[in-house]
Amino acid sequence: SLHGALSMGREMERWIEAGRITVDGGQACLGDRVLSAQKIRVDGRPITTTGVGRARVLVYHKPEGQLCTRADPQGRPTVFDRLPAPTGGRWITVGRLDLNSSGLLLFSTDGALAAALMHPRNQILREYSVRVFGSIPPAALQRLRLGVELDDGRAHFEEVEPCAGHGANQWYRVSLREGRKREVRRLFEAVGGQVSRLIRVRFGPVSLPRGLPPGRWSEMSPAQVRQLQRAVPG
């Protein structure tokens, strides 16, 4: 079925009900049967449902100062500016990083894979190196592990550990399993800290490659893509 081919649960059902999905140009309905040769689109954008080896995934080292958008009315640089042209479809961003954040960003031609990696239900671990201005006492770090109230609900770090640094600027290694807007920054602000640098170093099984300069990309091998697909439950 269409639902099974895309493996998206309630989110995909809502997309179908909202009329956002077409199959060979016609409106999709819940329970539709689809063949691998049929063209499935979400909001007019093609997505891939064929074999696991067909999906392409890029690992990109985002520098600070680039937007996670395809075009900017003000002409500012975007993460798409230096990507290679895909052989089919288009590159889809797996999550986002703020303008002033840097580090690992994934792109895929497989919209279903990208959406599944971002879906809150799948709890994909994200890891960051964070430089914080201000003193964060051990009791406050424990609060960040247990959970604090943000304006969009309770949130917490899976892990938060001090690393290098001293005085007013301290580096931390943190991880969490969701990608709410500015969540890492807002968590530290909730206990009196201010993030001055934020670098994503891991997303699921994928780590930021050593030696990959900011603004450069590398393509994952078919075996690495299969490992990434296995990171998505179900």
Stockholm file with secondary structure:
# STOCKHOLM 1.0

chainA/1-234         SLHGALSMGREMERWIEAGRITVDGGQACLGDRVLSAQKIRVDGRPITTTGVGRARVLVYHKPEGQLCTRADPQGRPTVFDRLPAPTGGRWITVGRLDLNSSGLLLFSTDGALAAALMHPRNQILREYSVRVFGSIPPAALQRLRLGVELDDGRAHFEEVEPCAGHGANQWYRVSLREGRKREVRRLFEAVGGQVSRLIRVRFGPVSLPRGLPPGRWSEMSPAQVRQLQRAVPG
#=GR chainA/1-234 SS CHHHHHTCHHHHHHHHHTTCEEETTEECCTTCCCCTTSCEEETTEEECCSCGGGCCEEEEEECTTCBSSSCCTTCCCBTTTTCCCCSSSCCEEESCCCTTCEEEEEEESCHHHHHHHHCGGGCCCEEEEEEEESCCCHHHHHHHHHCEEETTEEECCSEEEEEEEETTEEEEEEEESCCCTTHHHHHHHHTTCEEEEEEEEEETTEECCTTCCTTCEEECCHHHHHHHHHTSCC
#=GC SS_cons         CHHHHHTCHHHHHHHHHTTCEEETTEECCTTCCCCTTSCEEETTEEECCSCGGGCCEEEEEECTTCBSSSCCTTCCCBTTTTCCCCSSSCCEEESCCCTTCEEEEEEESCHHHHHHHHCGGGCCCEEEEEEEESCCCHHHHHHHHHCEEETTEEECCSEEEEEEEETTEEEEEEEESCCCTTHHHHHHHHTTCEEEEEEEEEETTEECCTTCCTTCEEECCHHHHHHHHHTSCC
//
